[in-house]
């Protein structure tokens, strides 16, 4: 019953229990999505219609088991232990839709692809500054914060690669798909840039030197996806006789 919000299933659930149920459900959705991405099969939770709200942006000391009601949530610009879960759940919501159409037996329409790209971009623009890669160095940051930045960036880029992959190679013969070719290649290159950054951070003395588990098969799968897209694009360029300058 975690797929139903506690406010919809009766009054026997306390505010504390309701918030814990929201946290558990969204953690399960994230685990299910990432696992299904990894093995290339549809996720289980995507088939479940859910109205469970996102967890509130609260610190653990803001409420307890005896709370009669939840306090007003803190703004999303304020970092709490739930900020990462809240934002990643929003990203997973769109990523799950992308995974669903990627696993369908019939190809998605280009209108569907563009609609999902707009949704993905809208969520991406909401990324809290402390979870972005571009404006940060890793010298003074905790390894946990660094891992979370990479996780968010890679999920966004991987989702964009999956979304545009089927139309990326068609752009040579169908100019109307040029957008997919451009953003698909850009996302793939950014994923490979993430691989370089993660590898460097995992070196002795680096921010992730004690967290080399991040270079697991799960993340390597993402890098292989990016490398495959770049490779296929290069091979297609040779096939069509396109010069390096034209491809740029």
N, C-alpha and C positions, 0 to 999 in steps of 0.2 A: 503493500500500500504506500510505499514511499513516493510513488509517482503522482499521488494526490496531495495537494497542499493541505496542511493541518487545519487551515481555516475552513476547509470544505468537507471534512469528515467527522464532524461532531465536536462537542465541547469537552470531551473527556481527555483531550490532549492539552497539556499545559503549554504556556508560551515557551518555556525552556525546551520541552520535548519537541515542540513544533520546529524550533530553530535547529535543533540537532538533526531532525529528520531532513530538513532542507539541505544541511551540510552533507549528510550521508548520501542523499540522492545525487547531488551534483558531483560528488567525488566518484560515485559509481558510474555516472554518465561519462566522465572524463576517462576513467580506466577502460571502460568498454570501447569508447571511440578509438583511443590510442592502440589498444590491443587489436581491434578489427583492422585498423590501418596497417598494422604490422604484418598480419597474416593474410591480408587481402580478401577478407570476407566481410559481409554486412554485419554491422553491430546489432546487438540484441535490443538495446534501449531505444534505438531509433524507431522501432516498430511500435513503441509504447506511447500512446497519447498521454501527455503529462501536463498538469497545471501547477506543478510545484514551483513556487517563487524562488528567486535567487536568495541565498543567505544574506542577511543584513550585514552591513559593514560595521561590525561591532567588535570591541575587544572583549576578551573573556570576563574581565572584571566589570563590564557594563551590565551584566545580568547574571542570574543564577537560578538554581532549581526552585527557589522560593519566589521568583519574580511573578507578579500577577499580570504584568504586561511588559512587552519589550520597549526599551527606550527608543527615541528617535535615532536612526542610524547616523553614523558619522559620514561626512562627505567623501565621495570616492577619491578626492584628491589627498585625503589623509590615509596614510599607510596603517593598516591593521593586519592581524594574522589572517583575516578573511578577504583582504583586497585581491590577492592573487587568485583565490578560488572563484570569487565573483567575476572577475574579468575573464579568466580562462573559460568559465562556464558559458559566458556570452559568445566567446570565440568558438567554443566547441559546438554551440547551437547551430551556427552557420556551417562549420566544418562537417558536422554530421549530415546536413542536407547535401553537401557536396559529395560526401562519401556514398550517400544513397544513390544519387544519379550516376556516380562513377561505377557502381556495381549493378546497375540496371541492365537487363538484356537488350533493351532498345536504347538507342542513342538519345541523349537529351537534345532538345531544340536549342538553337543559339539564343533565343529569347530567355530561356531558363538559365543558361550560362551567364548571360549578362545581368540578369536580375540577381543571381546569387553573388556575382562579383560586386555589385553595388552594395549588397548587404555585408559582404566581407570587408569591403573598404570602409563602410560606416562604422563597423565595430573596431577596425584597426585604428581609425582616427581617434577613438576613445581611449587608446592605450595610455595608462598613467605614465607620466614622465619617468618615474623611478623604475619602470619596467621596459624602457626602450634601450636599444643597444647603442644607437648612434652617438648620443651625447654623453656617454659615460666611459670612464676608465675603470679598470677592475682592481686598482691598487688598494683602495681603502674599503672596498665592498666585501661583504661576507660572501662565502662561496654559495650559500643558499640563494642570495639575491642574484648572483651571477647566473646560476643554473636556471632560475625562473625567467630571467631576461631571455636567455637562449631558448628555453622551452616555448615561450610565447612567440618569439620571432620565427622559430622553425615551424610551429604549427600553422601560423599565418602563411608563410611562404610555401609550405608543403600543400596546403589547401588550394592555394592559387595555381600551383603546378598541376594538381589533379584536375582542377576545374577546367583549365584551358588546354590540357594535354591533347584531347581528341581533335581539337580544331587547330592546334598549333601547326601541324604539318600540312593541313589543307590550305593554308594561306597562300602557298605558292601558286595554286591554280584558282583559288577563290579569294580575291582581294578583300572581300567583305569580312574575312576572318583575320585581317592584319593585326587587329587589336590583340587577339589571343596569342598570336605569334610573339608580339613585342612583350607583353606582360608575362607570358609564360617563360620566355628566355630570361627576362630580367629576374623573375622569381627564382629560376634555377641557378643563375649566377650568384644571387644573394645567398642561396642555400650553401653553395660551395664556399662562399666567403665565410659563412658561419662555421663550416667545417675547419677552415684554416684558423679562425679565431679560437675555436674550441680546442683544437690540437695544440696551439701555442699556449693557451691558458692551462692546459693539462701537463705541461712540462714541469720538471722540478723547480719549485719556487714560484710557480704560476698560481693564479687564483683558484684553479681547479686541480691542483697537483694532488690533493687528497680526495678528490671526487672524480676519479677516472672512470667510475661506473657510468658517468654520463656518455662516455664513448662506447655505449653498448650497441647491440645489434639493432635496437629500436631507433637510435639516432642515425646509425650507419645506413639503415634502410632509406631514410630521408635523403641522405647524400647520394646514394645510388640512384634514386629517382631523378635528382637534379642532373647527375652525370649522364644518365640515359637520355634525358631530353636534349642536353647539349650535343651529345654524340649523334643522335638521330637528326638533329638540325644540320649539323656539319655534313653528314653523309648525304642528306637531301640537297644541300647546296652544291656538292660535287655532282650529284645526279643531274641537277638542272643547269650545271655549268655556270654557276654564279661566282663571281670573283670575290675575294676577301673584302674589298672595298665596298662592293654592293651589299654584302651581307651585313657589314657594319651599319 
